[in-house]
Amino acid sequence: MPQYIITYLGGDQPSSPEEGKKHFSKYMDWLSSLGDSAISPANPLKNTNTVNPDGTVSNGGKTQMSGFTIVEADTMEAALLIAKGCPFLDIGGSLEVSELIQMPGQKPT
């Protein structure tokens, strides 16, 4: 079955610890609702650095990527429906959905 990566971009910080807990609970409920289709459910990122073409390293990223989730779905349309239910959208974040391509000689996950 095809796999898709849902990339989290941007998003606002919760206005209070209570709002943070409420959002986190909604997010965990959404992940649980995915069942076995969530191959790699929650992968937050921090301390991003960028390696530039000249070999120099700079703090921060070129994108606002803050994490990702990998899901299995029959079609891109099905993966997009999964993404549309993500509570990350409720905090002003955007989601990019991309199909993962199996490279020759790579073991399936």
DOLUMGU-831261 format. One line per 10 residues: their letters; for each residue x, y, z of N, C-alpha, C. Coordinates in steps of 0.02 Angstrom, whole numbers, padded with zeros to 5 digits. Example, Ala and Ser with C-alpha at 12.3 -4.5 7.8 and 13.67 -1.06 7.14 Angstrom:
DOLUMGU-831261
AS	00660:-00284:00390:00615:-00225:00390:00660:-00165:00390 ~ 00642:-00112:00354:00684:-00053:00357:00645:00002:00394
END
This chain:
DOLUMGU-831261
MPQYIITYLG	00043:-00059:00000:00000:00000:00000:00045:00062:00000 ~ 00026:00113:-00038:00067:00174:-00039:00072:00207:00029 ~ 00129:00239:00040:00140:00277:00102:00146:00351:00085 ~ 00121:00392:00130:00121:00465:00121:00150:00498:00183 ~ 00188:00551:00171:00214:00590:00227:00172:00654:00233 ~ 00149:00666:00293:00112:00727:00308:00162:00772:00345 ~ 00181:00827:00314:00230:00873:00343:00195:00932:00375 ~ 00213:00946:00437:00184:01000:00476:00224:01064:00465 ~ 00191:01118:00444:00224:01182:00430:00191:01237:00470 ~ 00233:01276:00505:00207:01334:00542:00167:01313:00603
GDQPSSPEEG	00113:01347:00615:00071:01335:00673:00087:01384:00729 ~ 00036:01403:00765:00043:01450:00820:00053:01413:00886 ~ 00092:01443:00930:00101:01415:00996:00037:01424:01036 ~ 00019:01376:01079:-00041:01385:01121:-00033:01447:01165 ~ -00090:01479:01179:-00089:01541:01218:-00079:01529:01293 ~ -00089:01466:01314:-00080:01450:01385:-00064:01375:01391 ~ -00039:01354:01448:-00026:01282:01458:-00091:01241:01451 ~ -00147:01269:01472:-00211:01233:01467:-00229:01223:01394 ~ -00221:01276:01353:-00235:01270:01281:-00188:01219:01250 ~ -00125:01218:01271:-00077:01169:01246:-00098:01098:01261
KKHFSKYMDW	-00122:01086:01322:-00145:01019:01341:-00207:00999:01302 ~ -00251:01047:01291:-00313:01034:01253:-00295:01015:01181 ~ -00251:01054:01150:-00231:01039:01081:-00195:00972:01077 ~ -00150:00959:01124:-00113:00896:01123:-00160:00836:01129 ~ -00211:00843:01170:-00261:00790:01178:-00298:00777:01112 ~ -00319:00831:01079:-00353:00824:01014:-00307:00791:00963 ~ -00243:00810:00964:-00194:00782:00917:-00185:00707:00930 ~ -00179:00688:00993:-00169:00617:01010:-00232:00577:00993 ~ -00292:00606:01002:-00354:00572:00981:-00354:00562:00906 ~ -00333:00612:00868:-00330:00605:00795:-00281:00550:00775
LSSLGDSAIS	-00222:00549:00806:-00173:00496:00790:-00202:00427:00806 ~ -00235:00421:00863:-00266:00357:00882:-00318:00335:00831 ~ -00355:00384:00804:-00408:00368:00756:-00380:00340:00691 ~ -00316:00351:00678:-00285:00326:00616:-00270:00251:00619 ~ -00268:00223:00679:-00257:00152:00687:-00192:00129:00653 ~ -00196:00072:00618:-00138:00043:00586:-00114:00082:00526 ~ -00154:00130:00501:-00131:00168:00443:-00075:00217:00462 ~ -00067:00231:00526:-00012:00275:00549:00051:00233:00557 ~ 00095:00238:00508:00157:00198:00508:00208:00229:00556 ~ 00214:00295:00556:00259:00332:00600:00221:00394:00622
PANPLKNTNT	00182:00388:00677:00132:00438:00693:00155:00507:00715 ~ 00202:00514:00757:00218:00580:00784:00293:00590:00785 ~ 00317:00636:00744:00389:00648:00738:00403:00724:00740 ~ 00400:00754:00800:00415:00826:00804:00490:00838:00793 ~ 00506:00898:00769:00575:00917:00756:00594:00977:00799 ~ 00658:00982:00817:00684:01040:00852:00758:01048:00835 ~ 00785:01106:00853:00856:01120:00843:00879:01108:00771 ~ 00843:01135:00723:00859:01126:00653:00920:01168:00633 ~ 00963:01138:00594:01020:01173:00563:01017:01159:00488 ~ 01045:01204:00449:01046:01196:00376:01118:01190:00353
VNPDGTVSNG	01133:01137:00315:01198:01130:00283:01191:01160:00214 ~ 01228:01212:00200:01224:01248:00137:01268:01217:00084 ~ 01256:01233:00020:01294:01203:-00035:01370:01213:-00028 ~ 01391:01267:00004:01463:01278:00012:01492:01243:00073 ~ 01450:01204:00108:01473:01166:00166:01465:01202:00233 ~ 01448:01266:00231:01437:01303:00294:01371:01279:00325 ~ 01367:01289:00390:01307:01270:00427:01278:01332:00460 ~ 01212:01339:00454:01179:01396:00487:01123:01369:00531 ~ 01110:01406:00585:01055:01388:00630:00989:01400:00596 ~ 00941:01357:00610:00874:01365:00583:00866:01328:00517
GKTQMSGFTI	00804:01325:00495:00789:01291:00433:00766:01339:00380 ~ 00764:01317:00319:00740:01358:00263:00664:01354:00259 ~ 00634:01306:00292:00561:01299:00294:00537:01306:00366 ~ 00473:01305:00375:00444:01306:00442:00424:01236:00464 ~ 00456:01185:00437:00438:01116:00453:00449:01103:00528 ~ 00397:01079:00561:00402:01066:00633:00393:00992:00650 ~ 00378:00951:00600:00371:00880:00612:00337:00845:00554 ~ 00325:00779:00563:00293:00741:00510:00260:00678:00538 ~ 00214:00652:00499:00181:00588:00512:00181:00549:00447 ~ 00194:00484:00451:00191:00442:00391:00130:00396:00398
VEADTMEAAL	00088:00395:00346:00028:00354:00346:00027:00311:00283 ~ -00011:00257:00287:-00027:00216:00228:-00098:00233:00207 ~ -00108:00240:00142:-00174:00254:00115:-00176:00227:00044 ~ -00236:00210:00021:-00243:00182:-00046:-00227:00232:-00102 ~ -00243:00296:-00090:-00234:00347:-00141:-00213:00413:-00109 ~ -00190:00459:-00150:-00175:00527:-00125:-00237:00559:-00096 ~ -00294:00548:-00128:-00357:00577:-00104:-00372:00552:-00033 ~ -00360:00488:-00020:-00371:00460:00047:-00322:00491:00097 ~ -00260:00499:00076:-00210:00530:00121:-00229:00603:00135 ~ -00255:00639:00086:-00276:00708:00097:-00335:00711:00145
LIAKGCPFLD	-00381:00663:00141:-00436:00661:00190:-00410:00650:00261 ~ -00361:00608:00268:-00330:00597:00333:-00301:00663:00359 ~ -00264:00697:00316:-00232:00760:00336:-00283:00814:00354 ~ -00338:00816:00318:-00390:00867:00331:-00419:00860:00402 ~ -00414:00801:00432:-00440:00791:00500:-00390:00808:00554 ~ -00329:00829:00536:-00277:00841:00586:-00289:00907:00623 ~ -00287:00905:00690:-00298:00965:00730:-00242:01017:00723 ~ -00187:01000:00691:-00134:01050:00679:-00161:01108:00639 ~ -00211:01095:00597:-00242:01148:00558:-00279:01198:00602 ~ -00301:01176:00661:-00338:01219:00707:-00294:01272:00739
IGGSLEVSEL	-00228:01263:00736:-00182:01312:00767:-00145:01353:00714 ~ -00174:01356:00654:-00145:01398:00602:-00090:01365:00562 ~ -00079:01301:00572:-00027:01265:00535:-00052:01242:00467 ~ -00006:01227:00423:-00021:01198:00358:00008:01128:00355 ~ -00019:01088:00311:00005:01020:00302:00021:01008:00228 ~ 00079:00980:00215:00095:00958:00148:00092:00882:00148 ~ 00061:00854:00097:00054:00781:00092:00091:00760:00028 ~ 00138:00713:00036:00178:00689:-00020:00180:00613:-00018 ~ 00177:00582:-00077:00185:00510:-00080:00259:00492:-00074 ~ 00273:00443:-00032:00342:00419:-00026:00355:00369:-00082
IQMPGQKPT	00412:00374:-00113:00430:00330:-00168:00479:00277:-00142 ~ 00465:00215:-00158:00510:00160:-00139:00570:00161:-00186 ~ 00629:00170:-00158:00690:00171:-00198:00710:00099:-00214 ~ 00738:00087:-00273:00761:00020:-00291:00811:-00006:-00240 ~ 00802:-00069:-00221:00848:-00100:-00173:00833:-00084:-00101 ~ 00783:-00043:-00087:00765:-00024:-00019:00714:-00073:00008 ~ 00721:-00092:00072:00673:-00136:00103:00608:-00099:00115 ~ 00550:-00130:00101:00486:-00098:00117:00478:-00091:00192 ~ 00443:-00036:00213:00431:-00027:00284:00365:-00057:00304
END
